[in-house]
Amino acid sequence: MELWFKELHDAASGITFKIKEYLYSGKSPFQKIDVFEVETYGRVLVLDGMVMLTERDEFIYHEMICHPALRVVHPDPEKILIIGGGDGGTVREVMKYSEVKKVTLVEIDKEVVEVSKRYLHNISGALLDPRLEIRFEDGVHFVKHSEDKFDIILLDTSDPVGPAVSLYRKEFYENCKNRLAQNGILVTQAESPWAQLTTLKNLLSEIKGLFHKTTLYLSHIPTYPGGIWAFLMMGENYDINKIQRPLPPGTKYYNDDVHIGMTALPQYLKEALDGNY
Amino acid sequence: MELWFKELHDAASGITFKIKEYLYSGKSPFQKIDVFEVETYGRVLVLDGMVMLTERDEFIYHEMICHPALRVVHPDPEKILIIGGGDGGTVREVMKYSEVKKVTLVEIDKEVVEVSKRYLHNISGALLDPRLEIRFEDGVHFVKHSEDKFDIILLDTSDPVGPAVSLYRKEFYENCKNRLAQNGILVTQAESPWAQLTTLKNLLSEIKGLFHKTTLYLSHIPTYPGGIWAFLMMGENYDINKIQRPLPPGTKYYNDDVHIGMTALPQYLKEALDGNY
């Protein structure tokens, strides 16, 4: 028997994987969680039918959500807040900087962490780091009520359906801004500019005027819709071209050349965002 | 009845399209040719089971194979040779430069041109340009026996299977080099550095030492394996950072920012090519 997984990225196109082994299927209070293994991509984590990561290409997303901010942030990036990211991949990358003293991970769904610890060891290993505090609560609630300040906040969220909808609203970004330490930086994953351009446009429209600086940057992610993924950096005072500290060894996608190239937007995207960016 | 097309990019993963209308299926002396329509990608041209282009994203490949060379080549790029590219997309982009006086298209498979003229009007329209000469012959034979010289040669070839195998051998590149006018530039599509890294490595190894300058550059192409596609520029005397002429209006992917960003190689690729590039 051959078992094929299919994720549609629009009404008529998508990605397909031949499943070598089905490892886990469960339903948390928040979403459906599946893990299976693919011969050419390793283990794959799927939430509500959407590929969140594969072992083969997860390094791209996890490096790109954090290294640019960690390289250009002005103060020593001692305190980091990650919202979402229960798989542990973003924590793993952040922990590569010795300047980082404390990481707070706010994940709404405890079962994502449990499943990742059980099935995705290369990704979840960093969840054991003593500098990490994990809080199982709603990120929206956390940034509204916390009084802590963070040098960097990373929004490692899922697509704007189900539990993640309110992560794309202006009020959430205002509350994130209030949680930033002086010269702090906020980064959010910003969906596929090819397949989910409306989401990116809505996001830019929600945050318009909220930050003194915003930088949209791109990366290739083979298993995400369109193979292209956007991130948005926001803050009051940073220079994207001014690197403040050396790159820790061992990155597999991000490097100094990528840092320069990542802000080049294709013409179709420039034109589509005209007026909002 | 739902009809789904699937192209595997490796043993266990690939892209899938829901077919809205099946327009053409035929077998030329060289390959199988299919054209179908997809609601979200428009018409799709498939050769031997591999997606060559879709109406929605073909602009990326066709702009990226030619504009970088046309921007940086030193002399007036009057004479252009295109090998492959019977669909007409590369011809369309090249014709945007008024400096271009003559384009020679050498396509082995007349039926690709016929099918494109019949089903892909937005792409094949430029095949009517009076500056174009179409020759239906083997590109390998052409560059071996022609005595013409070209300012730019573009290798708009299919994957290294079937009729295209000898397009990836050193002798072919030597013959192309002999057909370059002084300060001429050769560009080849160079496959997916994610899904077909071995092909790219073999290509770099075949051409090693042949040209004074080589530049590898990248683009996002959603419907190609891995969503990332490489091109290789070769020549004796060009500066990739020195733009010689303005960009013609109307590009949808390529622009001055993309020109700078396209040469940033991700770390995994830098490491994989170490020693050959």
Contacts between the chains, C-beta under 8 A, distances in Angstrom:
chain1	res1	chain2	res2	distance
A	6	B	16	6.1
A	10	B	40	4.4
A	11	B	18	7.6
A	11	B	39	5.6
A	11	B	40	5.7
A	12	B	17	6.3
A	12	B	18	4.0
A	12	B	20	7.0
A	12	B	38	5.1
A	12	B	39	4.2
A	12	B	40	4.7
A	12	B	41	7.3
A	13	B	15	7.1
A	13	B	16	6.8
A	13	B	17	5.1
A	13	B	18	7.2
A	13	B	38	6.3
A	13	B	40	5.5
A	13	B	41	6.0
A	13	B	223	8.0
A	14	B	15	7.5
A	14	B	16	5.5
A	15	B	13	7.1
A	15	B	14	7.5
A	15	B	15	6.5
A	15	B	16	7.3
A	16	B	6	6.1
A	16	B	13	6.8
A	16	B	14	5.5
A	16	B	15	7.3
A	16	B	16	4.7
A	17	B	12	6.3
A	17	B	13	5.1
A	18	B	11	7.5
A	18	B	12	4.0
A	18	B	13	7.2
A	20	B	12	7.0
A	38	B	12	5.1
A	38	B	13	6.3
A	39	B	11	5.6
A	39	B	12	4.3
A	40	B	10	4.4
A	40	B	11	5.7
A	40	B	12	4.7
A	40	B	13	5.5
A	41	B	12	7.3
A	41	B	13	5.9
A	60	B	266	7.6
A	194	B	220	7.4
A	194	B	222	5.4
A	195	B	222	7.7
A	218	B	220	7.7
A	220	B	194	7.4
A	220	B	218	7.7
A	220	B	220	6.2
A	220	B	226	7.4
A	220	B	227	6.0
A	220	B	228	4.4
A	220	B	266	7.2
A	221	B	227	7.5
A	222	B	194	5.4
A	222	B	195	7.7
A	222	B	226	4.4
A	222	B	227	5.4
A	222	B	228	7.1
A	223	B	13	7.9
A	226	B	220	7.4
A	226	B	222	4.4
A	226	B	227	6.5
A	227	B	220	6.0
A	227	B	221	7.5
A	227	B	222	5.4
A	227	B	226	6.5
A	227	B	227	1.4
A	227	B	228	6.3
A	228	B	220	4.5
A	228	B	222	7.1
A	228	B	227	6.3
A	251	B	267	5.5
A	252	B	266	7.6
A	252	B	267	5.3
A	252	B	268	4.8
A	252	B	271	8.0
A	253	B	266	4.5
A	253	B	267	5.7
A	253	B	268	6.3
A	254	B	266	7.7
A	254	B	267	6.7
A	255	B	266	7.3
A	255	B	267	4.6
A	255	B	270	7.0
A	257	B	263	7.5
A	257	B	264	4.0
A	257	B	265	6.3
A	257	B	270	8.0
A	258	B	264	5.1
A	258	B	265	7.8
A	258	B	266	5.9
A	258	B	267	7.3
A	260	B	260	7.4
A	260	B	261	7.2
A	260	B	264	6.0
A	261	B	260	7.2
A	261	B	261	3.6
A	261	B	262	7.2
A	261	B	263	7.3
A	261	B	264	2.8
A	262	B	261	7.2
A	262	B	264	7.4
A	263	B	257	7.5
A	263	B	261	7.3
A	264	B	257	4.0
A	264	B	258	5.1
A	264	B	260	6.0
A	264	B	261	2.8
A	264	B	262	7.4
A	265	B	257	6.3
A	265	B	258	7.8
A	266	B	60	7.6
A	266	B	220	7.2
A	266	B	252	7.6
A	266	B	253	4.5
A	266	B	254	7.7
A	266	B	255	7.3
A	266	B	258	5.9
A	267	B	251	5.5
A	267	B	252	5.3
A	267	B	253	5.7
A	267	B	254	6.7
A	267	B	255	4.6
A	267	B	258	7.3
A	268	B	252	4.8
A	268	B	253	6.3
A	270	B	255	7.1
A	271	B	252	8.0
